[in-house]
Structure formats: structure tokens, C-alpha cells
């Protein structure tokens, strides 16, 4: 069911975003201390100020996301020895996190070339950046990597990548909404993003997947192919319109993607639009994770 309202309850807003993930995690004996940080939305004037300061237009889904909540943080503790005392448990923290707008900061230090583009590279994509490209810190994974949004130039639609301490980029998603859906589909399991890297998941992260979400990973699956994972069979999904997303950039044949030819005037007109409503869409039915049980 999809609907647009001027005001929705805070509980229903987060329920629609998380798609029943908390209820699923609560059923697991390995999970404890579930916590959701609730944040107010960002004023349109502050969003425009960020765009002015960075000479960059937020994508429509990111703009609507920050209008609804200034970042996102959902955490839980995972422990094998759940029968032990709380203080004696060895824990890993599951985490779904998006930086607040003030921490969506530009990062530097990567290699640049004459032309910025995204091109096919085996089963994934290869990123080339130019001096006109911009990279922003979406959130930190650990001390070795972070998730970033990448603009090939000031007017291109941003894509989402894992950026490692070795200054290598690994493709994650074609837009922010897709990445957020991936976070939920992977249950926020610690360091799940490494699934798109050549090194792949650590053994302990793989074990958590096998205990919490055995249907997500397959032992005989080439993990580098997970970035093309199809969520089309999910019966309880985030409708992309929840963030009023742009049309998809991806094509079936994996073309070379060069900076969009959007004109400055169009960007200016887009920039001046204010989003005064939350668009909430929620489809009933069993969640992907529950259907795998």
C-alpha cells in the first residue's frame, strides 16, 4: 500500500524503512540490545546550504531521506555464546548507518584521470575519476574502509562505492535507495559490504550470515557477483518511491557510464525545489528474510 501524507507517525515511518527487520532479529537467540536512534529531518534551507558549500546537488532520494531524518543508525549485538552472562559474551555489532548531513563530507586523495567514467570490469564495474569528480563519506565500515557516494561531475547522478584504505573503489549500488535496501537485505551484518571486494567476507562475518540469514549467501557463489543480486522476488520491499528516486542508471548490457549531460540551468531549477512531504510506501506480506526461514 502506498500513500502520501503531510505527517506520519514516527513509529510507522521507521517501520516502513526497516521492513520488519527488528521483529526478525528479535526472534534470534544470538541477537540482543536492538537500538534505533531517532533523528529529526533536516530543514530545506540547510540542505541548500550544504549544496552551495559543496557545489553539488543532492540526488532526489538523498534529499528526501535527509528531509525525513538527519542520518540513520540501527544497531544490535550478535553473540554465539548467548547463554553466557552479559559481561562474558564476545560480541559483534550489527549496524545500519548513514551519516548525518553535517558528516557527509568530501574526501580526497584518490587517483584522478583526464576523463571520469564507470566501465565494465569482469563481473563488476571500474571507476575512473577526474578533477571534476567528487566523493563524499556516507559512513565508515571499519578502520580499513568506508562507504562513499561518487559524483563523476557536478551534474551526474551519484553512485555508491566501497572505498578502502588502499584507495581502491569497489562498486556497491547504482543509487542511495538501492544501497539502503541492500543494508536491510543483509541484516546490517558487520562488514557485509566486503562482499563486493576481491578479498570477500571474513570467516566470522560469513558465520554470522549462516546463522542469521542462511539464504543470503551460498558457499558455491562467487561473492564478487553479489552486486548484481536481484531483489525482484522480495514480497515485502522498500518501494523506491519512498525516497522519490530518479530513474535507474543501470542498463542490462553494462555500458560505459560517462558524466550526465545535465545542464546547469536544469540543476538550478532542481535545486530550488523544496520537499514538503514524506512519501511512504509499504507493501504487506512476508519479508525476504522471514520467507527464507
C-alpha positions in Angstrom: 0.0 0.0 0.0 1.4 3.4 -1.0 0.3 6.7 0.3 1.4 10.3 0.7 0.6 12.2 3.9 1.7 15.5 5.4 2.6 13.9 8.7 3.1 10.2 9.6 3.8 8.8 13.0 7.5 8.4 13.8 6.9 4.7 14.6 5.3 3.9 11.2 8.0 5.9 9.4 10.8 3.8 10.8 8.8 0.6 10.5 8.3 1.3 6.8 12.0 1.9 6.4 13.2 -1.2 8.2 10.6 -3.5 6.7 10.1 -5.7 9.8 13.8 -6.2 10.3 13.6 -5.6 14.1 10.9 -8.3 14.5 13.1 -10.8 12.6 16.2 -10.1 14.6 14.2 -10.3 17.9 13.5 -14.0 17.1 17.1 -14.9 17.0 18.7 -16.1 20.3 22.1 -14.8 19.0 20.8 -11.2 18.9 20.3 -8.7 21.8 20.3 -5.0 22.5 18.5 -3.8 19.4 18.6 0.0 19.3 17.2 2.6 16.9 18.4 6.2 17.1 15.6 8.6 16.1 16.6 11.8 14.4 14.7 14.8 13.2 14.7 15.8 9.5 17.0 18.5 8.0 15.5 21.8 7.0 15.4 22.6 3.3 17.5 25.7 3.9 20.2 23.5 5.5 20.1 21.1 2.6 20.5 24.0 0.1 23.4 25.4 2.3 25.1 22.0 2.0 24.6 22.1 -1.8 26.0 25.6 -2.0 29.0 24.8 0.2 29.9 21.7 -1.9 28.8 23.0 -5.3 26.8 19.7 -5.6 23.1 18.9 -6.0 21.9 16.1 -3.8 20.1 13.3 -5.6 16.3 13.3 -5.1 16.4 10.2 -2.9 19.1 11.6 -0.7 17.3 14.9 -0.4 14.1 13.3 0.6 15.9 11.0 3.0 17.6 13.9 4.8 14.3 15.8 4.8 12.9 12.9 6.8 15.8 12.0 9.1 19.2 13.6 9.6 21.1 10.3 9.2 20.3 6.8 10.4 21.6 4.4 13.0 20.2 1.0 13.9 22.4 -1.4 15.9 22.2 -4.8 17.6 24.7 -7.1 19.3 25.4 -10.6 17.9 27.0 -13.3 20.2 27.5 -17.0 19.8 27.5 -17.7 23.5 24.1 -16.3 24.2 23.7 -18.5 27.3 26.6 -16.8 29.0 26.4 -13.8 31.3 26.1 -10.5 29.5 29.6 -9.4 30.6 31.2 -12.6 29.4 29.9 -12.6 25.9 32.1 -12.0 22.9 30.0 -9.6 20.7 29.9 -8.3 17.2 27.8 -5.3 16.5 25.3 -5.3 13.6 24.9 -1.9 12.1 22.9 0.1 9.5 24.2 3.6 9.5 24.0 6.7 7.3 26.0 9.8 8.3 24.1 13.0 9.3 24.2 15.7 6.6 27.0 17.6 8.5 29.2 14.5 8.3 28.5 13.9 4.6 31.9 15.5 3.9 34.1 15.4 0.8 37.1 13.2 0.8 40.3 13.5 -1.2 43.5 11.5 -2.0 42.2 9.2 -4.8 43.8 9.0 -8.2 42.4 11.2 -11.0 42.5 10.9 -14.8 41.5 13.1 -17.7 38.0 11.6 -18.0 35.7 10.3 -15.4 33.6 7.2 -16.2 32.2 3.9 -14.9 33.0 1.0 -17.1 32.5 -2.8 -17.0 35.3 -4.8 -15.4 34.6 -8.5 -15.3 31.5 -9.1 -13.2 31.6 -5.7 -11.7 32.5 -2.1 -12.6 35.6 0.0 -12.6 35.6 3.7 -11.6 37.8 6.4 -13.1 37.6 9.9 -11.5 38.7 13.3 -12.9 39.4 16.6 -11.2 35.7 17.4 -11.6 34.6 14.3 -9.7 33.5 14.5 -6.1 33.4 11.8 -3.4 31.5 12.1 -0.1 31.7 10.0 3.0 28.4 8.2 3.6 29.5 6.2 6.6 32.5 4.3 7.9 32.6 0.5 7.8 35.8 -0.1 9.9 39.3 1.3 10.1 40.0 -0.1 6.6 37.1 1.1 4.5 34.1 3.4 4.2 31.0 3.7 2.0 31.0 6.7 -0.3 28.8 8.4 -2.8 30.5 9.4 -6.0 29.7 12.2 -8.5 31.5 11.9 -11.8 30.9 15.6 -12.1 28.7 18.3 -10.5 25.6 17.3 -12.5 25.9 13.5 -12.6 23.7 11.1 -10.6 25.7 9.7 -7.7 26.6 6.0 -7.3 27.6 4.2 -4.2 31.0 2.5 -3.7 33.2 1.0 -1.0 36.4 3.0 -0.7 39.3 1.1 1.0 42.4 2.4 2.8 44.4 1.3 -0.3 42.4 4.0 -2.2 40.5 1.3 -4.2 36.9 1.7 -5.2 34.5 -1.3 -5.3 31.0 -0.9 -6.7 28.1 -1.3 -4.3 24.9 0.2 -5.8 23.6 2.5 -8.6 21.9 4.9 -6.1 21.3 5.5 -2.5 17.9 3.8 -2.3 19.3 0.6 -3.7 22.2 0.7 -1.2 19.8 1.2 1.7 17.7 -1.8 0.6 20.9 -3.8 0.4 21.7 -2.9 4.0 18.4 -4.3 5.1 18.6 -7.4 2.9 22.0 -8.1 4.5 20.5 -7.5 8.0 23.2 -4.9 8.8 25.6 -7.8 9.5 29.0 -6.3 10.4 31.2 -5.6 7.3 28.8 -7.2 4.9 30.0 -4.6 2.3 33.2 -6.5 1.9 31.2 -9.0 -0.1 31.9 -6.8 -3.2 35.7 -6.7 -2.7 38.2 -9.2 -4.1 39.1 -10.3 -0.6 35.5 -11.0 0.3 34.0 -11.6 3.7 35.9 -12.6 6.7 35.2 -16.1 8.1 33.5 -14.7 11.2 31.2 -12.5 9.1 30.3 -15.5 6.9 29.4 -17.5 10.0 27.0 -14.7 11.2 25.3 -14.8 7.8 24.9 -18.6 8.0 23.3 -18.3 11.4 21.1 -15.2 10.8 20.4 -15.3 7.1 21.5 -18.6 5.5 19.6 -17.9 2.4 21.5 -14.7 1.5 24.9 -16.3 0.9 25.8 -19.6 -0.9 29.0 -21.4 -0.4 29.5 -22.0 -4.1 28.6 -18.4 -5.1 31.2 -16.1 -6.5 30.9 -13.2 -4.0 32.1 -10.6 -6.4 28.8 -11.1 -8.3 26.6 -10.1 -5.3 26.4 -6.5 -6.5 24.0 -7.8 -9.2 21.8 -9.5 -6.7 18.2 -9.4 -7.7 15.7 -8.4 -5.1 12.8 -8.8 -7.6 11.3 -11.7 -5.7 11.1 -9.9 -2.4 7.4 -9.6 -1.4 8.0 -7.0 1.3 10.3 -4.4 -0.1 11.1 -0.7 0.1 9.3 0.9 -2.8 12.0 3.1 -4.4 9.5 6.0 -4.4 9.8 6.2 -0.6 12.8 8.4 -1.4 11.3 9.7 -4.6 14.2 8.2 -6.6 15.5 9.1 -10.0 15.1 6.6 -12.9 17.6 3.8 -12.9 21.0 4.4 -14.4 21.9 0.8 -14.9 21.4 -0.9 -18.3 21.2 -4.6 -19.0 24.4 -4.6 -21.0 26.7 -2.7 -18.5 27.6 0.3 -20.7 30.4 2.7 -20.0 28.8 5.4 -17.9 30.2 8.9 -18.5 29.1 12.1 -16.8 25.5 13.0 -17.4 24.8 15.9 -19.8 22.6 17.7 -17.4 22.7 21.5 -17.9 23.4 23.9 -15.1 20.1 25.6 -15.5 18.3 22.3 -15.0 20.3 21.6 -11.9 19.5 25.1 -10.6 15.8 24.5 -11.2 16.0 21.2 -9.4 17.9 22.7 -6.6 15.2 25.2 -5.8 12.5 22.6 -5.3 11.6 22.0 -1.7 10.2 18.7 -0.5 7.5 19.3 2.0 6.2 15.8 2.4 7.4 12.4 3.3 6.5 9.7 0.7 5.9 6.5 2.5 5.3 3.2 0.7 4.9 -0.1 2.4 3.9 -3.4 0.9 2.4 -6.0 3.1 3.5 -9.6 3.1 6.3 -11.8 4.5 9.7 -10.2 4.5 12.5 -11.6 2.4 14.3 -12.8 5.5 11.2 -14.4 7.0 10.4 -16.2 3.8 13.8 -17.9 3.9 13.1 -19.4 7.3 
